[in-house]
Amino acid sequence: MEEVFINKVANSGIETINLEEYFPVGERVFIDVKELLFMGLVLKEKDFRDWIKTHNWEQYSQKYVAIYCSSDAIVPTWAFMLISTKLSGIANKVVFGDLNALEATLWESALNELNIDQYKDKKVVIKGCGDLPVSAAAYTNISSKLVPVVQSLMYGEPCSTVPVFKRKTN
């Protein structure tokens, strides 16, 4: 008599979301204004404007760019605005902040395209391990979007999950 194997995972009704499918593809670049400060402390307007005029902005074509100052210096807001205007129409996206802030923004935009309603009252697992660098921001973002609609939310693989959320039943 032949033994029949039943795939309990396939029959569980668990929906899997693989965030890698939504990964924002493209090079990330960080412009650190700290490198443009006199003695690492002061932004000299004339020198800064000269840098703005002579800098090769085309190198950021089709890239995602984060603009920030990693030192404790006080940088006037207009400096970031000037850089942003030079990148307008060249870079795919420009954000104020470090590379983590850039990732969070890119993931938020990508996950806003996801139709969350399709997971209403379902058991959902967010796939964990993968080949692409999915940030914690992406997992946080998708969790916030799913909690109001799903029956339960898990992390990992359908055969081995970590419970994250379960809706209380009345």
C-alpha positions as CSV (number, residue, x, y, z in Angstrom):
1,M,0.0,0.0,0.0
2,E,1.4,3.4,-1.1
3,E,1.6,6.0,1.6
4,V,-0.1,9.3,0.7
5,F,1.5,12.6,1.8
6,I,-0.7,15.5,2.5
7,N,0.8,19.0,2.1
8,K,-0.7,20.6,5.2
9,V,1.0,24.0,4.4
10,A,-0.7,24.2,1.0
11,N,-4.0,23.3,2.6
12,S,-3.7,25.7,5.5
13,G,-5.1,28.7,3.6
14,I,-2.0,30.8,4.6
15,E,-1.2,33.6,2.1
16,T,2.5,34.4,1.7
17,I,3.8,37.8,0.9
18,N,7.4,37.9,-0.4
19,L,8.6,41.5,0.0
20,E,11.4,40.8,-2.4
21,E,8.8,41.0,-5.2
22,Y,8.3,44.7,-4.3
23,F,12.0,45.5,-3.8
24,P,12.8,49.0,-5.2
25,V,15.5,48.2,-7.8
26,G,18.2,50.8,-8.3
27,E,21.4,52.2,-7.0
28,R,21.3,54.1,-3.7
29,V,23.7,57.1,-3.2
30,F,24.4,59.2,-0.1
31,I,25.5,62.9,-0.4
32,D,27.0,63.8,2.9
33,V,27.1,67.6,3.3
34,K,29.7,67.1,6.0
35,E,32.3,66.7,3.3
36,L,31.5,70.3,2.1
37,L,31.9,72.0,5.4
38,F,34.8,74.3,6.3
39,M,36.8,72.5,9.0
40,G,33.9,70.1,9.3
41,L,31.8,72.7,11.1
42,V,30.7,75.6,8.9
43,L,29.1,75.9,5.5
44,K,30.6,78.7,3.6
45,E,28.0,79.9,1.1
46,K,30.4,81.0,-1.6
47,D,32.3,77.7,-1.6
48,F,29.1,75.7,-1.4
49,R,27.5,77.5,-4.3
50,D,30.7,77.0,-6.3
51,W,30.5,73.2,-5.6
52,I,26.8,73.3,-6.7
53,K,27.8,74.9,-10.0
54,T,30.8,72.6,-10.8
55,H,29.6,69.2,-9.4
56,N,28.8,66.5,-11.9
57,W,25.0,66.0,-11.2
58,E,24.6,63.6,-14.1
59,Q,26.4,60.9,-12.0
60,Y,23.1,60.6,-10.1
61,S,21.0,59.8,-13.2
62,Q,18.3,57.2,-12.4
63,K,19.6,56.7,-8.9
64,Y,18.0,57.0,-5.5
65,V,19.7,59.8,-3.5
66,A,19.8,60.6,0.2
67,I,21.0,64.0,1.3
68,Y,22.1,64.6,4.9
69,C,24.8,66.0,7.1
70,S,26.4,63.3,9.3
71,S,28.1,65.8,11.6
72,D,26.7,67.9,14.3
73,A,27.1,71.1,12.3
74,I,24.2,73.4,11.7
75,V,23.5,73.4,8.0
76,P,21.0,75.9,6.7
77,T,17.9,74.3,5.1
78,W,18.5,76.1,1.8
79,A,21.7,74.1,1.3
80,F,19.7,70.8,1.1
81,M,17.1,72.6,-1.1
82,L,19.9,73.6,-3.5
83,I,21.1,70.1,-3.8
84,S,17.6,68.8,-4.3
85,T,16.9,71.2,-7.1
86,K,20.0,70.1,-8.9
87,L,18.9,66.5,-8.7
88,S,15.4,67.2,-9.8
89,G,14.7,65.5,-13.1
90,I,18.0,63.5,-12.9
91,A,17.6,61.2,-9.9
92,N,14.8,58.7,-9.5
93,K,14.1,59.9,-5.9
94,V,15.7,62.4,-3.5
95,V,15.1,62.3,0.2
96,F,16.4,64.2,3.2
97,G,18.1,61.7,5.6
98,D,20.6,58.9,5.6
99,L,20.5,55.7,3.6
100,N,18.1,54.1,6.2
101,A,15.6,57.0,5.7
102,L,16.0,56.5,1.9
103,E,15.2,52.8,2.2
104,A,12.2,53.5,4.4
105,T,10.8,56.0,1.9
106,L,11.4,53.7,-1.1
107,W,9.7,50.8,0.7
108,E,6.8,52.9,1.7
109,S,6.2,54.0,-1.9
110,A,6.5,50.4,-3.1
111,L,4.2,49.0,-0.5
112,N,1.6,51.7,-1.1
113,E,1.0,49.9,-4.4
114,L,0.0,46.7,-2.7
115,N,-3.7,46.0,-2.5
116,I,-4.1,45.2,1.2
117,D,-7.8,44.4,0.9
118,Q,-7.0,41.1,-0.8
119,Y,-5.7,39.9,2.6
120,K,-8.9,40.7,4.5
121,D,-9.7,38.1,7.2
122,K,-6.8,35.9,6.0
123,K,-3.9,34.3,7.6
124,V,-0.8,35.9,6.2
125,V,2.9,35.1,6.5
126,I,5.5,37.7,5.5
127,K,8.4,35.7,4.0
128,G,11.6,36.1,6.0
129,C,14.8,34.9,4.4
130,G,15.7,35.8,0.9
131,D,18.4,37.0,-1.5
132,L,17.7,40.8,-1.4
133,P,18.3,43.2,1.5
134,V,14.7,43.8,2.7
135,S,15.0,46.4,5.4
136,A,13.3,46.4,8.8
137,A,11.4,49.5,7.6
138,A,9.7,47.3,5.0
139,Y,8.6,44.7,7.5
140,T,7.4,47.4,9.9
141,N,5.5,49.2,7.1
142,I,3.8,46.0,5.8
143,S,2.8,45.0,9.3
144,S,1.2,48.3,10.0
145,K,-0.8,48.0,6.8
146,L,-1.9,44.4,7.3
147,V,-2.9,44.4,11.0
148,P,-6.2,46.2,10.5
149,V,-7.4,43.7,7.9
150,V,-5.8,40.3,8.5
151,Q,-7.0,37.5,10.8
152,S,-3.4,36.7,11.7
153,L,0.1,37.8,10.7
154,M,3.2,35.7,10.9
155,Y,6.9,36.0,9.9
156,G,9.1,33.4,8.3
157,E,8.1,30.5,6.1
158,P,4.7,28.8,5.9
159,C,6.2,25.6,7.4
160,S,7.9,27.5,10.3
161,T,6.5,30.8,11.3
162,V,6.8,33.3,14.2
163,P,3.4,34.6,15.2
164,V,3.3,38.4,15.1
165,F,-0.4,39.3,15.4
166,K,-3.7,37.5,15.8
167,R,-7.1,39.3,15.8
168,K,-9.1,38.7,19.0
169,T,-12.4,36.9,18.4
170,N,-15.5,38.0,20.2
